[in-house]
Amino acid sequence: MLNLALTTSPPDVLGDEGMYLFNDLPTKLLKDRHGFEPSAEWADHLRLSSVRFNSGGSGSFISSDGLVLTNHHVASDTLHKLSTPERNLIDDGFLAKTKADELKTPDLELNQLVSIEDVTNRINAGVKTDASAEDAATQRRAAIAKIESESTESTGLRSDVVTLFGGAQYHLYRYKKYTDVRLVWAPETEAAFFGGDADNFEYPRFNVDATIMRVYENGQPAKLDHYLKWNRDPITDGELVFVSGNPGRTQRIFTVAALEFLRDDRIPYVLEYLRRKEILMQQFGLEGKEQTRRARDELFGIQNARKAYTGMLAGLQNPQTMATKRGREDRLLQQVGERDEIKGLASAWKEVNEIQAEKREMLSQSASLRSTLFDLAQQIALLAAEDKKPNEERLRGFTDSSRDSLLQELLSTAPIYTDLEQAKLADELSRMIIQRGADDRLVIEILAGQSPGERAASLVAGTKLNDVAVRQALIDGGLNEVLDSDDPMIELARKMESEYRRIRKRNEEIEERERQAYAKITEATTAIEGTGGYPDATFTLRLAFGTVKGYEEDGNSIPPFTNFAGAYEHAAQHEGQADFDLPASWMKSKGQVALDTQLNFVCTADIIGGNSGSPVVNRNGELVGLIFDGNIQSLTSDYIYSDVQGRAVSVAGVGILESLRSIYDAKELADQIGR
């Protein structure tokens, strides 16, 4: 059981801002503002009912026999891997009528957070105070690896040391892993992503972006003590709700200089990359129906990221955003300079400023080729080399505590499509020429006298890494097997390995210096503003809270709820536009659907990417909704929160039940939920 520490809200926390640690919940703030004080039992139950998807996203246990609820778009990677030309789960959806019909996923891992331990002192004790950035990074990595390894060995749990407050704190998170995960129900993409790219990040919405899976242990449905009860009543305007999920990454601790780097360099670079990949996937899909299916999941992810980054950039390009951040930073620096005991910490802001120039220099440097086959080759080559080192000297991701999860990915039985791989690899080789220049030594060596298209074709045709048994043999054989291999993809990974390690080492040195600087900034901020608040998101479990609340946009009042009637009306208003076609199952069942049932709703809870699939619960800890998006105004939340218009968007719990019962003929499944 975790103890709930009492935290207070620092002066600059706005409205319902906050992604709080489960071992440091804002109990006083909640009691003062909302008249609600979460007990330790309430928090423990919610924590143990929540799960993290290794594919990126969140979920929750919703029955005593292992049912798990998440988003359709979180599950889409799995749906894609389980699909075939004859069975298109993305388009057609899926329902297992019996447990025997449930489909085993090829490589999914779900993590249940069992405990949290503060290991800050142990990490800091492992780093010498006079160490260079390079040595400090090595020493810190060794200290982390030792703690993780000892924890995994003693508990059998996945053990991850998490960096918090920019490096001011380190916590050890222990997870129970579920690796036998099976698909139970998924709606058609037409229902889950109704409105398509046009409506993405918009509101009002009318989506059933939900999927249900089940976790198994020893070949049987897992027996769970902690799962969420399901509230069968519609949610009300102004109701207090909580979101338990795994927000990905935020940069709210970032200085103005760091945000300027994001605005002027990193996000434009990422957007250029995403636009290129979007065109590549679209062109590949035009080659035929099967090519469209193969590219669909990756294309969706690219388009979703492109729109998200566009919104983030727009927020940073808004002068008011930067003025707000600069105003707070100037006030803080002034107060730091006025206090003798902390004035020396002001140099940390200058250090961060100088680091941005180095990050700008490293921005386009890469020794990875983003294709499944090359990624497998690179990971196998690195694993073989790292296994020869003592555990504490290995790269992050290749230590003993990470091994099982890494092998889960490397030995996935998911299909690999060689035509798609060839297109992706050819594009990556072309990008490498642009980035490094045609006369670059590594480029010349990699291309081996061929054009990017020709080289990609020969690599994909020659490799045997699409065979799981071949990958297993390379892993079992270790470094000698990898060095002796004549597989062209393995040979390519070996050619690029030294450059990969050089770039990774350089980036780790920069990250270490930045980590030390932000630790000082956190120290200064705490001295001025006091303790309390929350650290930036780290794709670990957090609790957010807010109220169900509409907003004003362009002079219009946006209500907090939508319903099934609105979905049918929205489809009729956009007749002839493919993204607004409701699936045949919806049209056929319209007469049986209670049209006034809530479908989607918005609230002020503080979320970002990674929260997708998070349960929304009420004061009683009962599930009332499922986070699936934020609106366009919320996309600045990576670096600044605002509840003026920014909202988290959820599928209503009652809407999911109504769709199961009235549209998908899944009454038995609906009856299992919450029990």
C-alpha positions in Angstrom: 0.0 0.0 0.0 1.2 3.5 -0.8 1.1 6.3 1.6 -0.7 9.4 0.4 1.5 12.5 1.1 -0.3 15.8 1.5 0.7 18.2 -1.2 -0.2 21.8 -1.8 -0.6 23.6 -5.0 2.3 25.9 -6.0 1.4 29.5 -6.9 1.5 28.9 -10.7 -0.8 25.8 -10.9 -3.8 26.9 -12.9 -7.4 25.6 -12.4 -7.4 21.8 -12.5 -3.8 21.5 -13.7 -1.8 18.6 -12.6 -0.6 15.1 -13.4 0.1 13.9 -9.9 2.2 11.0 -8.6 0.2 8.3 -6.9 2.6 8.4 -4.0 2.2 12.2 -3.7 -1.5 13.0 -4.4 -2.9 16.5 -3.9 -5.3 15.5 -1.1 -5.4 18.9 0.6 -6.0 20.6 -2.7 -8.9 18.3 -3.6 -10.4 18.7 -0.2 -10.2 22.5 -0.2 -11.4 22.9 -3.8 -13.8 20.0 -4.3 -14.6 18.8 -0.8 -13.2 15.4 -1.6 -10.4 13.6 0.2 -9.2 10.4 -1.5 -8.3 7.7 1.0 -5.3 5.4 0.7 -7.6 2.5 -0.1 -9.3 4.6 -2.9 -6.0 5.4 -4.5 -4.5 1.9 -4.2 -7.6 0.4 -5.8 -7.5 2.8 -8.7 -3.8 2.4 -9.2 -4.1 -1.4 -9.2 -7.0 -1.3 -11.6 -5.0 0.8 -14.1 -2.6 -0.6 -16.7 -0.1 0.6 -19.2 0.2 -0.7 -22.7 3.8 -1.2 -24.0 2.5 -0.2 -27.5 1.8 3.3 -26.0 -1.3 4.1 -24.1 -3.3 3.3 -21.0 -6.2 1.0 -19.9 -8.0 -0.4 -17.0 -9.2 -3.7 -15.6 -13.0 -3.8 -15.8 -13.9 -7.3 -14.5 -12.8 -9.9 -12.0 -11.9 -12.3 -14.9 -9.4 -10.1 -16.7 -11.3 -7.8 -19.0 -9.3 -4.7 -20.0 -10.7 -1.5 -21.5 -8.7 0.8 -23.7 -9.0 2.8 -26.9 -9.5 1.4 -30.4 -6.6 3.5 -31.5 -4.4 2.2 -28.7 -5.3 -1.3 -29.8 -5.0 -0.6 -33.5 -1.4 -1.8 -33.6 -2.6 -5.1 -32.3 -5.6 -5.2 -34.6 -3.3 -4.5 -37.5 -1.0 -7.4 -36.5 -3.9 -9.8 -36.1 -5.4 -8.9 -39.4 -4.9 -10.7 -42.7 -6.2 -10.1 -46.3 -9.1 -12.4 -45.4 -9.8 -11.0 -41.9 -9.6 -7.2 -41.7 -10.2 -6.4 -38.0 -9.5 -2.7 -38.6 -12.3 -2.3 -41.1 -14.7 -4.9 -39.9 -14.2 -5.0 -36.1 -14.3 -8.1 -34.0 -16.4 -9.8 -31.3 -15.4 -13.1 -29.5 -18.7 -14.9 -28.8 -16.8 -17.2 -26.4 -13.5 -17.2 -24.5 -12.3 -19.8 -27.0 -12.8 -17.3 -29.8 -10.6 -14.6 -28.2 -7.5 -13.8 -30.3 -4.1 -13.9 -28.7 -2.0 -10.8 -29.4 1.5 -11.4 -30.8 3.6 -9.1 -28.6 1.5 -7.0 -26.3 2.6 -6.4 -22.7 0.4 -4.7 -20.0 2.0 -3.3 -16.9 0.2 -3.0 -13.5 2.0 -0.6 -11.1 2.5 -2.5 -7.9 4.8 -0.2 -5.9 6.8 3.0 -5.9 10.0 3.6 -4.0 12.1 6.8 -3.7 15.7 5.9 -4.7 17.0 9.4 -5.2 19.7 9.1 -2.5 21.0 5.8 -3.9 21.2 7.2 -7.4 22.9 10.4 -6.3 25.4 8.5 -4.1 26.5 6.6 -7.2 27.5 9.7 -9.1 30.7 11.6 -8.0 30.2 15.3 -7.5 33.2 16.2 -9.6 32.5 13.8 -12.4 32.4 15.1 -16.0 29.1 14.9 -17.9 30.4 11.8 -19.7 31.4 10.1 -16.5 28.3 11.2 -14.6 26.1 9.7 -17.3 28.0 6.4 -17.1 27.9 6.4 -13.3 24.2 7.2 -13.2 23.4 4.5 -15.7 25.3 2.0 -13.6 23.5 3.0 -10.4 20.1 2.7 -12.2 20.9 -0.7 -13.7 22.0 -2.0 -10.3 18.9 -0.9 -8.6 16.7 -2.3 -11.3 18.5 -5.6 -11.5 18.4 -6.1 -7.7 14.7 -5.3 -7.6 13.8 -7.6 -10.5 15.8 -10.4 -9.0 14.3 -10.1 -5.6 10.6 -9.4 -6.6 10.3 -10.9 -10.1 8.6 -7.7 -11.1 9.5 -5.4 -14.0 11.5 -2.7 -12.3 12.1 0.8 -13.9 13.9 3.7 -12.3 12.1 6.9 -13.4 13.6 10.3 -13.5 11.4 13.0 -12.0 11.6 16.8 -11.7 14.3 17.0 -14.4 16.6 14.8 -12.3 15.9 16.1 -8.8 14.2 12.9 -7.9 14.4 9.2 -8.9 11.7 6.7 -8.1 11.7 2.9 -8.6 8.5 1.7 -10.2 7.7 -2.0 -9.9 5.2 -3.6 -12.3 3.4 -6.9 -12.7 3.5 -7.8 -16.3 0.8 -9.5 -18.3 2.0 -10.9 -21.6 -0.8 -13.2 -22.5 -3.4 -10.7 -23.7 -6.3 -11.5 -26.0 -8.7 -9.5 -28.1 -12.4 -9.7 -27.1 -14.2 -6.9 -28.9 -13.3 -4.0 -31.2 -15.8 -1.9 -33.2 -15.2 -0.9 -36.8 -12.8 2.0 -37.4 -15.7 3.9 -39.0 -17.2 4.0 -35.5 -14.0 4.3 -33.5 -12.6 7.1 -35.6 -15.8 8.6 -36.9 -15.0 11.9 -38.6 -11.5 10.8 -39.5 -8.6 13.3 -39.7 -11.1 16.1 -40.2 -12.6 15.7 -36.8 -9.4 14.6 -35.0 -8.7 16.8 -32.0 -12.0 18.6 -32.6 -15.2 18.7 -30.5 -18.1 17.9 -30.5 -17.2 14.3 -31.3 -19.3 11.2 -31.8 -16.9 8.2 -31.4 -16.8 4.8 -29.8 -13.0 4.8 -29.6 -13.0 1.7 -27.4 -11.7 -1.9 -27.4 -11.9 -4.7 -24.8 -9.2 -7.3 -24.3 -8.6 -9.9 -21.6 -5.4 -10.8 -19.7 -4.6 -14.5 -19.0 -2.4 -16.3 -16.6 -1.3 -19.9 -17.0 -3.7 -20.2 -19.9 -6.7 -19.1 -18.0 -8.5 -15.7 -17.6 -6.6 -13.8 -14.8 -8.4 -13.6 -11.5 -8.3 -10.0 -10.4 -8.9 -8.5 -6.9 -8.8 -4.9 -8.3 -11.0 -3.8 -11.2 -13.3 -0.9 -11.8 -17.0 -1.0 -11.1 -19.0 0.6 -13.9 -21.4 3.4 -13.2 -24.6 2.8 -15.3 -25.9 6.4 -14.9 -25.1 9.3 -17.3 -22.5 11.8 -16.1 -23.7 15.2 -15.0 -22.5 18.8 -15.9 -20.0 20.0 -13.3 -19.3 16.5 -11.9 -15.8 15.9 -10.4 -13.9 13.2 -12.3 -10.5 11.6 -12.1 -8.2 10.3 -14.8 -5.8 7.5 -14.0 -3.3 7.0 -16.9 0.2 7.2 -18.3 0.8 10.7 -19.9 3.7 10.5 -22.2 6.1 13.5 -22.0 5.6 17.1 -21.0 8.1 19.9 -21.0 6.5 22.2 -18.4 9.8 22.5 -16.6 11.5 23.7 -19.7 13.0 27.2 -19.8 12.1 29.8 -22.4 15.3 29.0 -24.3 14.3 25.3 -24.4 10.8 26.1 -25.7 12.3 28.4 -28.3 14.3 25.4 -29.6 11.2 23.4 -29.8 9.3 26.2 -31.6 12.1 27.1 -34.1 13.9 23.8 -34.6 12.7 20.5 -33.3 9.0 20.7 -34.0 9.5 22.0 -37.6 12.0 19.2 -38.1 9.6 16.6 -36.9 6.7 18.0 -38.9 8.8 17.9 -42.1 9.6 14.2 -41.3 6.0 13.4 -40.6 4.7 15.0 -43.9 7.3 13.0 -45.8 6.2 9.8 -44.2 2.5 10.6 -44.6 3.0 11.0 -48.4 5.0 7.8 -48.5 2.3 5.8 -46.8 -0.5 7.4 -48.9 1.4 6.5 -52.1 2.0 3.0 -51.0 -1.7 2.6 -50.2 -2.7 3.7 -53.7 -1.1 0.5 -55.1 -4.1 -1.6 -54.1 -6.6 -2.6 -51.5 -4.2 -4.9 -49.7 -1.5 -2.2 -49.7 -4.0 0.2 -48.2 -4.7 -2.2 -45.4 -1.0 -2.8 -44.7 -0.2 0.9 -44.5 -3.4 2.0 -42.7 -2.3 1.7 -39.0 1.0 3.4 -39.6 -0.6 6.1 -41.7 -3.1 6.8 -39.0 -0.3 7.2 -36.4 1.6 9.6 -38.7 -1.5 11.7 -39.4 -2.4 11.8 -35.7 1.1 12.9 -34.8 1.3 15.5 -37.6 -1.9 17.1 -36.4 -0.8 17.0 -32.8 2.6 18.6 -33.5 0.9 21.2 -35.7 -1.2 22.2 -32.7 1.8 22.3 -30.4 3.7 24.5 -32.8 0.7 26.8 -33.1 0.6 27.2 -29.4 4.3 28.0 -29.1 4.0 30.5 -32.0 1.3 32.3 -30.0 3.1 35.3 -28.5 1.0 35.1 -25.4 2.2 31.5 -24.6 5.8 32.6 -24.6 5.0 35.8 -22.8 3.4 33.8 -20.0 6.4 31.5 -19.7 8.9 34.3 -19.9 7.1 36.3 -17.3 7.2 33.5 -14.8 10.9 32.8 -15.6 11.9 36.4 -15.2 10.1 36.7 -11.8 11.7 33.5 -10.6 15.2 34.5 -11.7 14.8 37.9 -10.0 13.8 36.2 -6.7 16.7 33.7 -7.0 19.1 36.6 -7.5 17.9 38.3 -4.4 18.6 35.3 -2.1 22.3 34.7 -1.3 21.8 31.0 -0.4 20.4 30.1 -3.9 21.7 32.8 -6.2 24.4 30.5 -7.5 21.6 28.3 -9.0 20.8 31.0 -11.5 23.6 29.7 -13.7 21.4 26.7 -14.5 19.3 28.7 -16.8 22.4 29.8 -18.8 23.5 26.2 -19.0 20.2 25.1 -20.5 20.4 28.0 -22.9 23.9 26.8 -24.1 22.7 23.2 -24.4 20.0 24.1 -26.9 22.7 25.0 -29.5 24.2 21.5 -29.0 20.8 19.9 -29.4 20.2 21.9 -32.5 23.5 20.5 -33.9 22.5 16.9 -33.1 18.9 17.2 -34.3 19.4 15.6 -37.7 22.1 13.2 -36.7 20.8 9.6 -36.8 22.1 6.1 -37.4 18.7 4.4 -37.4 16.6 3.4 -40.4 13.0 3.3 -39.4 11.8 0.0 -40.7 10.7 -3.1 -38.8 13.4 -5.3 -40.3 16.3 -2.9 -39.7 15.0 -2.1 -36.2 15.1 -5.9 -35.4 18.6 -6.2 -36.9 19.9 -3.2 -34.9 18.4 -4.3 -31.6 19.7 -7.9 -32.1 23.2 -6.6 -32.9 23.2 -4.3 -29.9 21.8 -6.9 -27.6 24.6 -9.4 -28.6 27.3 -6.8 -27.9 25.7 -5.5 -24.6 25.3 -9.0 -23.3 29.1 -9.2 -23.2 29.3 -6.4 -20.7 28.6 -6.3 -17.0 25.0 -5.5 -16.4 25.8 -2.1 -14.9 27.7 -1.0 -18.0 25.0 -1.8 -20.5 22.9 0.7 -22.5 19.5 1.4 -21.1 17.0 -1.0 -22.5 19.5 -3.9 -22.7 20.0 -4.6 -19.0 18.8 -7.7 -17.2 15.7 -6.0 -15.9 14.7 -5.0 -19.5 15.5 -8.3 -21.1 12.1 -10.0 -21.0 10.3 -7.0 -22.4 12.9 -6.6 -25.2 12.6 -10.3 -26.2 8.8 -9.9 -26.3 9.3 -7.4 -29.0 12.2 -9.1 -30.9 10.3 -12.4 -31.1 6.9 -11.1 -32.0 5.0 -13.3 -34.4 3.3 -10.2 -36.0 3.5 -10.3 -39.8 6.1 -8.3 -41.6 5.2 -7.1 -45.1 8.2 -7.1 -47.4 6.7 -4.7 -49.9 6.0 -2.1 -47.2 9.4 -2.7 -45.6 11.1 -2.1 -49.0 9.3 1.2 -49.5 10.1 2.4 -46.0 13.7 1.4 -46.1 14.2 3.1 -49.5 12.8 6.3 -48.2 15.1 6.1 -45.1 18.2 5.6 -47.2 17.2 8.6 -49.3 16.7 10.7 -46.2 20.2 9.6 -45.0 21.7 10.9 -48.2 20.0 14.3 -47.7 21.1 14.5 -44.1 24.7 13.3 -44.4 25.5 14.1 -48.1 26.1 11.7 -50.9 29.9 11.8 -50.4 29.6 10.8 -46.7 31.8 7.7 -45.9 29.0 5.9 -44.1 26.4 6.7 -46.9 28.8 5.3 -49.5 29.4 2.2 -47.5 25.7 1.5 -46.8 24.5 2.1 -50.4 27.3 -0.2 -51.8 27.0 1.4 -55.2 23.3 1.1 -55.5 20.4 3.6 -55.5 18.3 3.8 -52.3 15.5 1.8 -54.0 17.9 -0.9 -55.4 19.7 -1.2 -52.0 16.4 -1.5 -50.1 15.2 -4.2 -52.5 18.4 -6.2 -52.1 18.4 -5.9 -48.3 14.7 -6.9 -47.9 15.1 -9.8 -50.4 18.2 -11.1 -48.8 17.3 -10.9 -45.1 15.8 -13.8 -43.2 14.8 -11.8 -40.1 11.1 -12.0 -40.9 11.5 -15.6 -39.6 11.1 -15.7 -35.8 13.3 -18.8 -35.6 16.1 -17.0 -37.3 15.9 -14.1 -34.9 15.8 -16.6 -32.0 18.9 -18.4 -33.2 20.8 -15.1 -33.5 19.8 -14.1 -30.0 20.7 -17.5 -28.6 24.0 -17.6 -30.4 25.1 -14.2 -29.1 27.9 -12.0 -30.4 29.7 -14.7 -32.3 26.5 -15.7 -34.2 25.9 -12.0 -35.0 29.4 -11.4 -36.2 29.4 -14.5 -38.3 26.0 -13.8 -39.9 25.9 -13.1 -43.6 22.3 -11.8 -43.3 22.5 -8.4 -45.2 20.3 -6.6 -42.6 22.5 -7.8 -39.8 25.6 -6.7 -41.8 24.0 -3.3 -42.3 23.3 -3.0 -38.6 26.9 -3.8 -37.8 28.2 -1.2 -40.3 26.1 1.4 -38.6 26.7 0.4 -35.0 29.7 2.5 -34.2 27.9 5.6 -35.5 24.8 4.7 -33.6 26.8 4.4 -30.4 28.7 7.7 -31.1 25.4 9.6 -31.5 23.7 7.9 -28.6 26.7 8.6 -26.3 26.8 12.3 -27.3 23.1 12.7 -26.7 23.4 11.0 -23.3 26.1 13.5 -22.3 23.9 16.4 -23.4 21.0 14.9 -21.5 23.1 14.5 -18.4 24.1 18.1 -18.4 20.5 19.2 -19.0 19.4 16.8 -16.2 21.8 18.4 -13.8 20.8 21.9 -14.8 17.1 21.2 -14.4 17.8 19.6 -11.0 19.2 23.0 -9.9 16.2 24.8 -11.5 13.9 22.6 -9.5 15.9 23.3 -6.3 15.6 27.0 -6.9 11.9 26.8 -7.8 11.2 24.8 -4.6 13.1 27.3 -2.5 11.0 30.2 -3.9 7.6 28.5 -4.3 7.7 25.7 -1.8 7.1 22.0 -2.2 4.1 20.5 -3.9 2.9 20.2 -7.4 3.9 17.5 -9.8 6.8 16.5 -12.1 6.7 16.5 -15.9 5.0 13.4 -17.4 7.2 10.3 -18.0 4.8 7.7 -19.4 4.2 6.5 -15.9 1.0 6.3 -13.9 -0.5 9.7 -12.8 -3.7 11.0 -11.4 -5.4 14.0 -12.9 -8.7 15.5 -11.9 -11.3 18.0 -13.4 -14.9 18.7 -13.8 -17.3 18.0 -16.7 -17.6 21.4 -18.4 -18.4 22.9 -21.8 -16.6 26.0 -23.2 -16.9 28.9 -25.5 -15.5 28.9 -29.0 -15.8 31.6 -31.7 -18.8 33.0 -29.9 -20.5 29.6 -29.7 -21.3 27.7 -26.5 -20.0 24.1 -26.8 -22.0 21.7 -24.6 -20.1 19.1 -22.5 -22.0 16.1 -23.9 -22.9 14.5 -27.2 -25.3 11.6 -27.8 -26.1 8.9 -30.4 -28.7 11.0 -32.1 -25.9 13.6 -32.8 -23.8 10.9 -34.4 -26.5 10.0 -36.9 -27.1 13.7 -37.5 -23.4 14.4 -38.0 -23.2 11.6 -40.6 -26.3 12.9 -42.5 -24.7 16.4 -42.6 -21.6 15.0 -44.2 -23.2 12.6 -46.5 -20.8 11.6 -49.3 -17.7 12.1 -47.2 -16.1 8.7 -46.5 -14.7 9.6 -43.1 -18.3 10.4 -41.9 -19.9 7.2 -43.0 -21.3 5.3 -40.0 -20.7 1.5 -40.3 -23.5 -0.7 -41.6 -24.0 -2.2 -38.1 -25.0 1.3 -36.8 -27.4 2.0 -39.6 -29.0 -1.4 -39.3 -29.4 -1.0 -35.5 -30.6 2.6 -35.4 -34.1 1.6 -34.4 -32.8 -0.3 -31.4 -30.4 2.4 -30.1 -31.5 4.8 -27.3 -30.6 7.9 -29.2 -30.5 10.2 -26.2 -27.7 8.1 -24.5 -24.5 10.0 -23.9 -21.8 9.2 -26.4 -18.8 11.6 -25.7 -18.1 14.2 -23.1 -15.4 16.7 -22.2 -13.8 17.7 -18.8 -11.0 19.9 -17.6 -8.7 17.1 -16.5 -5.0 17.6 -17.4 -4.0 15.0 -20.1 -1.7 14.5 -23.0 -0.7 11.7 -25.4 -0.2 8.5 -23.5 -3.4 9.1 -21.5 -5.3 7.5 -24.4 -7.3 4.6 -22.9 -7.2 6.1 -19.4 -10.3 5.3 -17.3 -12.3 8.3 -16.1 -13.8 7.6 -12.6 -16.1 9.4 -10.2 -15.7 10.1 -6.5 -16.7 6.5 -5.8 -14.0 5.2 -8.1 -16.5 3.9 -10.6 -15.8 4.1 -14.3 -17.8 6.8 -16.1 -15.7 7.3 -19.2 -12.7 6.5 -21.4 -10.2 9.2 -22.4 -9.5 9.1 -26.1 -8.5 12.6 -27.2 -8.0 16.2 -26.3 -9.5 19.0 -28.3 -7.3 21.3 -30.5 -7.0 23.9 -27.8 -5.5 21.4 -25.4 -2.5 20.6 -27.6 -0.3 23.2 -25.8 -0.5 21.0 -22.7 2.9 19.6 -23.3 4.3 22.9 -22.0 1.4 24.9 -20.5 -2.0 24.0 -19.2 -5.1 26.1 -19.7 -8.8 25.2 -19.0 -10.2 28.2 -20.7 -11.0 26.1 -23.8 -8.6 23.1 -23.5 -10.6 19.9 -22.7 -10.0 16.1 -22.4 -12.4 14.2 -24.6 -13.9 10.8 -23.4 -16.3 8.1 -24.6 -19.1 8.0 -22.0 -19.3 4.7 -20.1 -23.0 4.5 -20.8 -22.3 5.0 -24.5 -20.0 2.0 -24.6 -22.6 -0.2 -22.9 -25.3 1.0 -25.2 -23.2 0.2 -28.3 -22.4 -3.2 -27.0 -26.0 -4.1 -26.2 -27.9 -2.3 -29.1 -25.4 -2.4 -32.0 -22.9 -5.2 -31.6 -25.1 -7.9 -30.1 -22.6 -8.3 -27.2 -25.1 -8.4 -24.3 -23.2 -11.2 -22.5 -20.0 -9.2 -22.7 -21.8 -6.1 -21.4 -23.1 -8.1 -18.5 -19.5 -9.2 -17.5 -18.3 -5.6 -17.2 -17.8 -4.3 -13.7 -18.3 -7.7 -12.2 
